[in-house]
Amino acid sequence: MNRPVPTGAARRHRGGVRANATARPALRRWLLWGAIALLFVVGALVVSAAIGLQVGGRAAGVALVAAVVPLLVVVPAFLWLDRFEAEPPRYLMFAFGWGALVATTVAIVLNTGSMIFLSETYIDADEIASVVVAPIVEESLKGLGVLLVLLVRRREFDGVIDGVVYAGLCAAGFAFAENVLYLGQAYNDQGTAGIAATFFVRCVLGPFAHPLFTLWTGIGIGIAASRRGVLARLAPFVGLAFAIVVHAAWNLSAVAGIEGFWSAYLLLQVPIFLTAIGVVVWARRREGRLIHEHLVTYARHGWLTPPEVTMLGTIGGRREARRWAQRAGGRRMKQAMVAFQDDAVDLAMLRQRMTHGTAGPDAADRELTLLHSITNARAGFRRQSPVLV
């Protein structure tokens, strides 16, 4: 086979010798995760105290159950987007937890403080804080969660889809905590009728509201992670600005009365939501095409076969290959197929970053490692495969 010759760096590191070995990166990681864990603990305490003080135990219990319902739709939707290259569960949980605990905690402090400050000057301080302050504070905090994921796992943050997934889960966590507060307050104020009305507006009409806002920040960060140049650097700020504007429009409709709400919902929010769906579906299909195109390069050099490339480029093909592996060789063969698919997609995404110059200095080493991992995984099913030969 006419396989590519490993680069000099790849040959030097094939034996597993790390350059510039030091304990400092490990220490920095421990300090970073320790600080994040502390933020999560403090956030959990503050959010719990705020819910307890504002709504009480009984209302909080009812609201908690109701607030889980939209998550059963929102979270699977974003995980569905992530099927080509599934992100590590710990980072997905981090994004959700950041939104539910850290972003919510800081938002409670800043939003409450702004209302107290504005109330000394403006009669309608609540409306000003809702339409002007809250969108800026909340979208900045949720976007910060996505940015932290990018900084922690920079070399595997592949683009728009990753940005959308992390932004969506971070916003879903924020909306969950916020829904508990609003639903609990409605239950205390108006009983069953109050919580039903609030549930309809927040969880039926707008379960994707917060994810829809933050999605645009995620798109901007995803572009910055996968591209170079001035436009790529500006993309996160443009995305954040659009997220703030859409969020402000939603809040404005909520304080504009019932007619204003429905007009804004039908004429503004629904079109923006449909546009977001179109952008995300396009990005997901584009990701599949890019996977196929980049893997064709390796097929030309004998690392993959054309049928393997075809299978890896579609969700349906990957799913059918896993089913075949399960039927042909049980759990062990299916695990080999899953490893083969995951490593191949990682390889395609790495090649994409290498093409755009965002892969990092260790890209050649990682490329060679993935190629050998693919070869080893293939050994677990190749001999029995009637197709992937």
KEDRENBA-882192 format. One line per 10 residues: number of its first residue (from 1); for each residue y, x, z of N, C-alpha, C. Coordinates in steps of 0.1 Angstrom, whole numbers, plus 5000, padded with zeros to 4 digits. Atoms other than C-alpha are relative to their C-alpha. Layout:
KEDRENBA-882192
NUM) Y X Z Y X Z Y X Z  ...
end
This chain:
KEDRENBA-882192
1) 4988 5008 5000 5000 5000 5000 5012 5009 5000  4988 4992 5001 5035 5012 4992 5009 4995 5012  4992 5004 4988 5049 5008 5028 5012 5009 5002  4988 4992 4997 5083 5020 5038 4997 5011 5010  5002 4989 4991 5084 5054 5054 5010 4999 5012  4992 5002 4988 5097 5052 5090 5011 5011 5000  4989 4991 5000 5131 5068 5096 4997 5011 5010  5002 4989 4991 5135 5100 5115 5000 4996 5015  4999 5005 4987 5145 5082 5146 4988 4992 5004  5013 5008 4997 5115 5059 5144 4989 5009 5002
11) 5011 4990 4998 5092 5089 5141 5001 5007 5013  4998 4993 4987 5107 5106 5171 4996 4991 5012  5003 5009 4988 5103 5075 5193 4987 4993 4999  5013 5008 5001 5069 5063 5181 4992 5003 5012  5009 4997 4988 5053 5080 5211 5005 4993 5012  4995 5007 4989 5074 5059 5234 5010 5008 5009  4991 4992 4992 5098 5087 5246 5014 4994 4998  4987 5006 5000 5131 5071 5255 5011 5011 5000  4989 4991 5000 5163 5090 5247 5010 4997 5012  4990 5002 4990 5188 5096 5275 4996 4991 5011
21) 5006 5008 4989 5166 5081 5302 5009 5002 5012  4992 5000 4988 5187 5072 5333 4998 4987 5008  5001 5012 4991 5186 5048 5362 5012 4991 5000  4988 5008 5000 5221 5036 5356 4999 4986 4993  5001 5013 5006 5212 5008 5331 4992 4990 5009  5008 5008 4991 5186 4995 5355 5008 4995 5012  4991 5003 4989 5211 4996 5384 5010 4989 4996  4990 5010 5005 5237 4977 5363 4993 4987 4998  5007 5013 5002 5211 4950 5354 4998 4994 5013  5003 5006 4986 5202 4945 5391 5013 4995 5005
31) 4987 5005 4995 5239 4943 5400 5005 4987 4993  4996 5011 5008 5246 4919 5371 4992 4987 5005  5008 5011 4997 5217 4896 5379 5002 4996 5015  4997 5004 4986 5225 4898 5417 5013 4992 5001  4987 5007 5000 5261 4887 5410 4998 4986 4994  5002 5013 5006 5249 4859 5388 4992 4991 5010  5008 5008 4990 5223 4847 5414 5009 4995 5011  4990 5004 4990 5251 4847 5440 5009 4989 4995  4992 5011 5006 5273 4826 5417 4992 4987 5000  5008 5012 5001 5244 4801 5412 4998 4994 5014
41) 5002 5006 4986 5238 4798 5450 5013 4994 5005  4987 5006 4996 5275 4793 5457 5003 4987 4993  4998 5012 5008 5277 4768 5429 4992 4989 5004  5009 5010 4995 5247 4749 5441 5005 4994 5013  4995 5005 4987 5262 4746 5476 5013 4992 4998  4988 5007 5002 5296 4736 5463 4998 4986 4993  5003 5012 5007 5283 4710 5439 4993 4990 5009  5006 5009 4991 5260 4695 5465 5009 4995 5010  4990 5004 4990 5288 4694 5490 5010 4990 4994  4991 5009 5007 5311 4677 5465 4994 4987 4997
51) 5006 5013 5002 5286 4651 5456 4998 4992 5013  5003 5007 4987 5277 4644 5492 5013 4994 5006  4987 5005 4995 5314 4641 5502 5006 4989 4992  4993 5010 5008 5325 4620 5473 4992 4987 4998  5008 5012 5003 5296 4596 5468 4990 4997 5010  5010 5003 4990 5272 4599 5497 4986 5001 4995  5014 4997 5004 5235 4603 5498 4993 4989 4992  5007 5011 5008 5223 4568 5486 5005 5000 4986  4994 5000 5013 5247 4567 5457 4996 5012 4991  5004 4988 5007 5239 4603 5448 4986 4999 4995
61) 5014 5001 5005 5202 4595 5446 4999 4991 4988  5001 5009 5011 5207 4565 5423 5006 5007 4988  4993 4993 5011 5232 4585 5402 4991 5011 4994  5008 4989 5004 5208 4615 5400 4989 4995 4990  5011 5006 5009 5180 4593 5385 5006 4996 4986  4994 5004 5012 5204 4578 5360 5005 5012 4991  4995 4988 5008 5219 4612 5350 4989 5008 4993  5011 4993 5007 5185 4625 5341 4997 4994 4986  5004 5007 5012 5180 4599 5314 5006 5006 4987  4996 4994 5013 5203 4614 5287 4995 5014 4998
71) 5006 4987 5002 5188 4648 5294 4987 4999 4992  5013 5001 5007 5155 4635 5280 5002 4999 4985  4997 5001 5014 5172 4631 5247 5008 5013 4995  4991 4989 5003 5198 4659 5247 4993 5014 5000  5007 4987 4999 5176 4689 5258 4990 5001 4990  5010 4998 5011 5147 4682 5234 5007 5002 4987  4993 4999 5013 5172 4679 5206 5004 5015 4997  4996 4986 5001 5185 4714 5212 4988 5010 4999  5013 4992 5001 5150 4728 5217 4994 4999 4987  5005 5002 5013 5141 4713 5184 5007 5009 4990
81) 4993 4990 5008 5168 4734 5168 4995 5014 5001  5003 4986 4996 5154 4765 5184 4985 5003 4996  5014 4998 5003 5119 4762 5168 4997 5012 4992  5003 4988 5009 5122 4790 5142 4998 5012 5009  5001 4988 4992 5129 4816 5168 5004 4996 5015  4998 5006 4987 5125 4802 5203 5006 5011 5009  4994 4992 4990 5148 4817 5229 4992 5001 5013  5008 4999 4987 5133 4830 5262 5004 4989 5009  4997 5011 4990 5130 4802 5287 5010 5003 5011  4991 4997 4989 5148 4821 5314 5015 5000 4996
91) 4986 5000 5004 5180 4824 5293 5004 4985 4997  4997 5014 5002 5178 4787 5283 5003 4993 5014  4998 5006 4987 5175 4778 5320 5013 5006 5006  4987 4994 4995 5204 4802 5328 5011 4992 4994  4989 5007 5006 5226 4784 5303 5002 4986 5006  4999 5013 4994 5217 4750 5317 5006 5001 5015  4995 4999 4986 5222 4762 5353 5014 5005 5001  4986 4996 5000 5255 4779 5344 5009 4988 4999  4992 5012 5002 5268 4746 5332 5000 4991 5011  5002 5010 4989 5254 4725 5360 5006 5005 5013
101) 4996 4995 4987 5264 4748 5389 5013 5008 4999  4989 4991 5000 5288 4776 5381 5013 4994 4993  4989 5006 5007 5310 4759 5354 5005 4988 5007  4996 5012 4993 5310 4727 5373 5008 5003 5013  4993 4996 4988 5320 4744 5406 5015 5004 4998  4987 4995 5003 5349 4763 5391 5009 4989 4995  4993 5011 5005 5360 4732 5372 5005 4991 5010  4996 5009 4989 5361 4711 5403 5012 5006 5007  4989 4994 4993 5383 4736 5420 5013 5000 4992  4988 4999 5008 5407 4741 5391 5006 4987 4996
111) 4995 5013 5004 5409 4705 5380 5007 4993 5012  4994 5006 4988 5415 4693 5416 5013 5007 5003  4987 4993 4997 5441 4720 5422 5011 4996 4990  4990 5004 5010 5459 4711 5389 5005 4986 5003  4995 5014 4997 5461 4674 5399 5009 5000 5012  4992 4999 4988 5475 4683 5433 5014 5006 4996  4988 4994 5004 5501 4705 5417 5008 4991 4991  4993 5008 5009 5510 4681 5389 5005 4987 5007  4996 5013 4993 5512 4651 5413 5014 5002 5007  4987 4998 4994 5543 4667 5429 5012 4998 4990
121) 4989 5001 5010 5562 4665 5396 4998 4987 4991  5003 5011 5010 5545 4638 5374 4994 4988 5007  5007 5012 4995 5536 4602 5382 4986 4999 4995  5013 5001 5007 5508 4602 5357 4992 5013 5000  5006 4987 4999 5493 4635 5370 4985 5000 4996  5015 5001 5003 5457 4623 5367 4998 5000 4984  5002 5001 5015 5461 4615 5329 5003 5014 4994  4997 4987 5006 5478 4648 5322 4989 5010 5003  5011 4990 4996 5451 4668 5341 4988 4997 4991  5012 5004 5008 5424 4648 5322 5001 5004 4986
131) 4999 4998 5015 5438 4652 5287 5004 5015 4997  4994 4987 5003 5455 4687 5290 4992 5011 5007  5006 4989 4991 5440 4707 5319 4985 5001 4999  5014 5000 5000 5404 4696 5320 4993 5006 4987  5007 4995 5012 5395 4703 5283 5001 5015 5000  4999 4985 5000 5409 4739 5286 4991 5006 5010  5008 4994 4989 5393 4746 5319 4985 4999 4997  5014 5002 5002 5359 4731 5311 4994 5007 4988  5005 4993 5012 5355 4744 5276 5000 5015 5001  5000 4985 4998 5365 4779 5286 4988 5004 5009
141) 5011 4996 4990 5340 4779 5315 4986 4999 4993  5013 5002 5007 5311 4765 5293 4999 5011 4990  5000 4989 5010 5320 4790 5266 4997 5013 5006  5003 4988 4993 5319 4818 5291 4985 5002 5002  5014 4999 4998 5283 4810 5298 4993 5004 4988  5006 4995 5013 5274 4814 5261 5003 5015 4998  4996 4986 5002 5293 4846 5260 4992 5010 5009  5008 4992 4991 5274 4860 5290 4986 5002 4994  5013 4998 5007 5241 4853 5272 5001 5010 4989  4998 4990 5011 5254 4872 5242 5001 5014 5005
151) 4999 4986 4995 5264 4902 5263 4988 5005 5006  5013 4995 4994 5231 4903 5282 4989 5003 4990  5010 4998 5010 5209 4900 5252 5006 5001 4986  4992 4998 5013 5232 4912 5224 4991 5002 4988  5007 4996 5011 5206 4926 5202 4991 4990 4994  5009 5011 5004 5186 4894 5200 5008 4987 4998  4992 5011 5003 5215 4870 5196 5003 4999 4985  5001 4999 5015 5210 4862 5159 5010 4993 4992  4990 5007 5008 5237 4838 5149 5003 4986 5005  4995 5013 4997 5249 4803 5147 4991 4991 5008
161) 5010 5009 4993 5217 4785 5158 4999 5004 5015  5001 4995 4986 5214 4807 5189 5013 4995 5008  4987 5004 4994 5251 4800 5197 5000 4985 5003  5000 5015 4998 5246 4762 5193 4990 4996 5011  5011 5003 4990 5214 4761 5214 5005 5003 5014  4995 4996 4987 5230 4780 5243 5012 4991 5004  4989 5009 4997 5262 4760 5241 4996 4986 5003  5004 5014 4998 5244 4727 5239 4993 4999 5014  5007 5001 4987 5222 4735 5270 5010 5002 5011  4990 4998 4989 5252 4748 5290 5008 4987 5002
171) 4993 5012 4999 5271 4717 5282 4992 4988 5005  5009 5010 4994 5241 4695 5290 5000 5001 5015  5000 4998 4986 5240 4710 5324 5013 4996 5007  4987 5004 4995 5277 4705 5329 5001 4985 5001  5000 5014 5001 5274 4669 5318 4991 4993 5010  5009 5005 4990 5245 4663 5341 5007 4999 5014  4994 4999 4987 5264 4674 5372 5012 4990 5000  4989 5009 5001 5295 4655 5361 4996 4985 5000  5005 5014 5000 5275 4623 5354 4996 4996 5014  5004 5004 4987 5261 4624 5389 5012 4996 5008
181) 4988 5003 4993 5296 4624 5403 5006 4986 4995  4994 5013 5005 5309 4596 5380 4992 4988 5003  5009 5012 4997 5279 4574 5383 4999 4997 5014  5000 5003 4986 5278 4578 5420 5013 4993 5005  4987 5006 4997 5315 4569 5423 5000 4985 4995  5000 5014 5005 5310 4538 5401 4991 4991 5008  5009 5008 4992 5280 4527 5422 5007 4996 5014  4993 5003 4987 5301 4530 5454 5011 4990 4998  4988 5008 5002 5331 4512 5439 4996 4986 4996  5003 5014 5006 5314 4483 5420 4985 4997 5000
191) 5014 5003 4999 5277 4485 5428 4993 5001 4987  5009 4999 5012 5251 4479 5401 5008 4998 4987  4992 5003 5012 5276 4465 5376 5008 5012 4996  4992 4988 5002 5298 4496 5380 4992 5011 4994  5008 4989 5005 5270 4521 5375 4995 4997 4986  5005 5004 5014 5257 4501 5345 5010 5003 4990  4990 4998 5010 5290 4502 5328 5003 5014 4997  4997 4985 5002 5296 4539 5334 4988 5006 4993  5012 4995 5007 5260 4546 5323 5001 4997 4985  4999 5004 5015 5266 4528 5290 5010 5009 4993
201) 4990 4992 5006 5298 4547 5283 4996 5015 4999  5002 4985 4999 5287 4582 5294 4986 5004 4995  5014 4996 5003 5249 4582 5288 4994 4993 4988  5005 5007 5012 5244 4557 5259 5010 5003 4989  4991 4997 5010 5276 4560 5239 5003 5015 4998  4996 4986 5001 5283 4596 5247 4991 5010 5007  5009 4990 4994 5252 4615 5258 5002 5014 4994  4998 4987 5006 5261 4643 5234 5015 5004 5000  4986 4997 4999 5298 4643 5243 5003 5015 5003  4997 4986 4996 5300 4676 5262 4993 5010 4991
211) 5006 4991 5010 5274 4693 5239 5008 5001 4987  4992 5000 5013 5295 4682 5209 5012 5008 5001  4988 4991 4998 5326 4698 5224 4996 5015 4999  5003 4986 4999 5310 4731 5233 4993 5006 4988  5007 4995 5012 5289 4733 5202 5009 5008 4991  4991 4993 5009 5320 4745 5183 5002 5014 5005  4998 4986 4994 5325 4774 5207 4987 5008 4997  5012 4994 5003 5288 4782 5202 4999 5005 4986  5000 4996 5015 5292 4783 5164 5009 5012 4999  4991 4988 5001 5322 4807 5168 4994 5012 5005
221) 5006 4988 4994 5303 4830 5191 4988 5005 4991  5012 4996 5009 5272 4829 5168 5005 5007 4988  4994 4993 5012 5294 4839 5138 5004 5014 5004  4996 4986 4996 5309 4868 5158 4988 5009 5003  5012 4992 4997 5274 4879 5168 4993 5005 4988  5007 4997 5012 5261 4880 5133 5008 5006 4988  4991 4995 5010 5291 4892 5113 5009 5011 5005  4990 4991 4996 5317 4919 5113 5013 4997 4992  4987 5002 5006 5354 4919 5104 5009 4991 5008  4990 5008 4992 5385 4901 5115 4997 4986 5002
231) 5004 5014 4999 5373 4866 5107 4989 4998 5011  5011 5001 4990 5342 4872 5128 5006 5001 5014  4994 4999 4987 5363 4883 5157 5008 4988 5005  4992 5012 4997 5385 4853 5155 4992 4987 5002  5008 5012 4999 5357 4828 5152 4998 4994 5013  5002 5006 4987 5350 4824 5189 5013 4993 5005  4987 5006 4995 5387 4816 5196 5003 4987 4992  4999 5012 5008 5388 4792 5167 4991 4989 5005  5009 5010 4995 5357 4775 5179 5004 4994 5013  4995 5005 4987 5370 4773 5215 5012 4990 4998
241) 4988 5009 5002 5403 4758 5203 4996 4986 4994  5004 5013 5005 5385 4731 5183 4992 4992 5010  5007 5006 4990 5362 4724 5212 5010 4993 5010  4990 5005 4991 5393 4719 5234 5007 4988 4994  4993 5011 5007 5410 4696 5209 4991 4988 5000  5009 5011 5000 5379 4674 5205 4998 4994 5014  5002 5005 4987 5374 4672 5242 5013 4993 5005  4987 5007 4996 5411 4663 5248 5001 4987 4993  5000 5013 5007 5408 4636 5221 4991 4990 5007  5009 5009 4993 5378 4621 5239 5006 4995 5013
251) 4994 5004 4987 5395 4621 5273 5013 4991 4998  4988 5008 5003 5427 4607 5257 4995 4985 4997  5005 5013 5003 5406 4578 5244 4996 4992 5012  5005 5006 4988 5392 4572 5278 5012 4994 5009  4989 5005 4992 5427 4567 5294 5009 4991 4992  4991 5008 5009 5441 4547 5264 4997 4985 5000  5003 5014 5000 5425 4514 5273 4988 4997 4992  5012 5003 5007 5395 4496 5259 5002 5000 4984  4998 4999 5014 5410 4492 5224 5002 5014 4995  4999 4986 5004 5421 4528 5222 4988 5007 5000
261) 5013 4993 4999 5387 4539 5233 4992 4998 4988  5009 5004 5011 5368 4520 5207 5006 5005 4986  4994 4995 5013 5393 4530 5179 4997 5015 4999  5003 4986 5001 5390 4567 5188 4985 5003 4999  5014 4997 5000 5353 4565 5193 4994 4998 4985  5005 5003 5013 5346 4549 5159 5007 5008 4989  4993 4993 5011 5373 4567 5138 5001 5015 5002  4999 4986 4997 5372 4601 5155 4987 5006 5004  5012 4994 4993 5342 4608 5177 4988 4999 4991  5012 5002 5008 5315 4593 5154 5001 5009 4988
271) 5000 4991 5011 5327 4612 5123 4999 5015 5004  5002 4986 4995 5330 4645 5143 4986 5002 5003  5014 4999 4996 5295 4639 5157 4991 5001 4987  5008 4999 5012 5281 4633 5122 5002 5013 4993  4997 4987 5006 5299 4664 5109 4992 5011 5007  5007 4990 4992 5284 4684 5137 4985 5000 4997  5014 5001 5003 5249 4672 5129 4998 5006 4986  5002 4994 5014 5254 4681 5092 5001 5015 5001  4998 4986 4999 5266 4716 5102 4988 5007 5006  5011 4994 4992 5237 4722 5126 4987 4999 4991
281) 5012 5001 5009 5210 4709 5101 5001 5010 4989  4998 4990 5010 5225 4731 5074 4997 5014 5005  5003 4987 4994 5224 4761 5097 4986 5002 5003  5015 4998 4998 5188 4755 5106 4993 5002 4988  5007 4998 5013 5177 4752 5070 5003 5014 4995  4996 4987 5004 5197 4783 5062 4992 5011 5007  5007 4991 4992 5179 4801 5090 4986 5002 4994  5014 5000 5007 5145 4792 5073 5001 5008 4987  4999 4992 5012 5157 4805 5040 5002 5015 5002  4998 4986 4997 5169 4837 5055 4988 5007 5004
291) 5013 4994 4995 5136 4843 5072 4991 5003 4988  5008 4998 5012 5118 4838 5039 5005 5012 4992  4994 4989 5008 5142 4861 5020 4998 5014 5005  5001 4986 4994 5141 4890 5044 4985 5004 5001  5014 4997 5000 5103 4888 5048 4994 5004 4987  5004 4996 5013 5099 4890 5011 5001 5015 4998  4998 4985 5001 5112 4926 5013 4987 5007 5006  5012 4994 4994 5083 4935 5036 4987 4997 4993  5012 5003 5008 5058 4917 5015 4999 5009 4987  5000 4991 5012 5068 4939 4985 4995 5013 5004
301) 5005 4987 4995 5059 4969 5006 4986 4999 5007  5014 5002 4995 5025 4955 5017 4999 4997 5015  5002 5004 4986 5033 4946 5053 4996 4986 5002  5004 5014 5000 5029 4909 5046 4995 4996 4987  5004 5006 5013 5013 4888 5019 5009 4988 4996  4991 5011 5005 5032 4862 4998 4996 4987 5007  5003 5012 4992 5012 4833 5015 5005 5000 5014  4995 4999 4986 5022 4846 5049 5015 4998 5000  4986 5002 5001 5058 4847 5039 5004 4986 4998  4997 5014 5003 5057 4812 5026 4997 4992 5013
311) 5004 5007 4988 5040 4800 5058 5011 5002 5011  4991 4996 4989 5065 4818 5081 5014 4994 4997  4986 5005 5003 5096 4803 5063 5002 4986 5002  4998 5014 4998 5089 4767 5072 4994 4996 5013  5005 5005 4987 5083 4749 5105 4986 4993 4997  5012 5007 5003 5056 4728 5089 4988 5010 4997  5010 4989 5002 5038 4759 5076 4995 5007 5012  5003 4993 4988 5039 4776 5109 4991 4991 5009  5008 5009 4992 5026 4745 5127 4986 4998 4995  5014 5002 5006 4997 4740 5103 4992 5013 5002
321) 5007 4988 4998 4988 4777 5106 4995 5001 5015  5005 5000 4986 4986 4773 5144 4989 4990 5002  5011 5010 4999 4964 4742 5141 4988 5006 4994  5012 4994 5006 4941 4761 5118 4994 5010 5009  5005 4990 4991 4939 4790 5142 4993 4994 5012  5006 5007 4988 4931 4766 5171 4986 4995 4996  5013 5005 5004 4903 4750 5151 4990 5011 4997  5009 4990 5005 4889 4782 5137 4995 5009 5012  5004 4990 4990 4889 4804 5168 5004 4997 5014  4996 5004 4987 4902 4785 5198 5013 5006 5005
331) 4987 4996 4994 4929 4796 5222 5004 5014 4996  4997 4986 5002 4926 4833 5216 5006 5002 4986  4995 4999 5014 4931 4830 5178 5013 4994 4999  4987 5006 5000 4959 4806 5183 5011 5009 5006  4990 4990 4994 4977 4831 5206 5003 5011 4990  4997 4990 5010 4973 4857 5179 5009 4996 4989  4992 5005 5011 4988 4835 5153 5014 4998 5005  4987 5002 4995 5017 4826 5176 5007 5013 5001  4993 4987 4999 5024 4863 5183 5003 5005 4986  4997 4996 5014 5022 4870 5146 5013 4993 4995
341) 4988 5007 5005 5047 4843 5138 5013 5004 5007  4988 4996 4992 5071 4852 5166 5005 5014 4996  4996 4986 5003 5071 4889 5158 5006 5000 4985  4995 5000 5013 5076 4882 5121 5014 4994 4999  4986 5006 5000 5106 4859 5127 5010 5010 5007  4992 4990 4993 5120 4885 5151 5004 5011 4990  4998 4990 5010 5116 4910 5123 5010 4996 4989  4991 5005 5010 5134 4888 5098 5014 5000 5005  4987 5000 4994 5163 4883 5122 5006 5014 5002  4995 4986 4999 5165 4920 5129 5005 5005 4987
351) 4995 4995 5013 5167 4927 5092 5013 4993 4996  4987 5007 5002 5195 4901 5090 5011 5007 5007  4990 4992 4993 5214 4920 5116 5003 5013 4994  4999 4987 5006 5207 4953 5100 5008 4999 4987  4992 5002 5013 5221 4939 5067 5015 4999 5003  4986 5002 4997 5253 4929 5084 5006 5011 5009  4995 4989 4992 5256 4961 5105 5002 4996 5015  4999 5004 4986 5252 4943 5139 4988 5002 5008  5013 4998 4994 5217 4955 5148 5000 5010 5012  5001 4990 4989 5225 4984 5171 4993 5013 4995
361) 5005 4986 5004 5215 5021 5170 4984 5001 5000  5015 4999 4999 5178 5014 5179 4993 4990 4991  5006 5009 5009 5172 4990 5150 4988 5005 4993  5011 4995 5008 5149 5013 5131 4987 5001 5009  5011 5000 4991 5127 5018 5162 4994 4987 5002  5005 5014 4997 5125 4981 5169 4993 4994 4987  5006 5005 5012 5117 4974 5132 4986 5005 4999  5014 4994 5001 5087 4998 5133 4991 4994 5010  5008 5006 4989 5075 4984 5166 4996 4986 4996  5004 5014 5004 5076 4948 5152 4990 5000 4989
371) 5009 4999 5011 5058 4959 5121 4986 5003 5005  5013 4997 4994 5030 4974 5141 4994 4988 5008  5004 5012 4992 5029 4943 5164 4995 4989 4991  5005 5010 5009 5025 4921 5134 4987 5004 4995  5013 4995 5005 4997 4942 5121 4989 4998 5010  5010 5002 4989 4979 4941 5155 4997 4985 5002  5002 5014 4998 4984 4903 5158 4992 4994 4989  5007 5005 5012 4971 4897 5123 4985 5003 5002  5014 4997 4998 4938 4914 5133 4993 4989 5008  5007 5010 4993 4931 4885 5156 4996 4988 4993
381) 5004 5012 5008 4928 4860 5128 4998 5002 4985  4999 4998 5014 4931 4876 5094 4986 4999 4993  5013 5000 5006 4893 4880 5087 4994 4986 4997  5005 5014 5001 4887 4843 5092 5009 4991 4992  4990 5009 5006 4917 4830 5074 4997 4998 4985  5003 5003 5014 4910 4813 5040 5013 5000 4992  4987 5001 5007 4948 4813 5031 5008 5013 5001  4991 4989 4997 4966 4843 5047 4994 5013 4996  5006 4988 5005 4950 4870 5026 5007 5005 4987
end
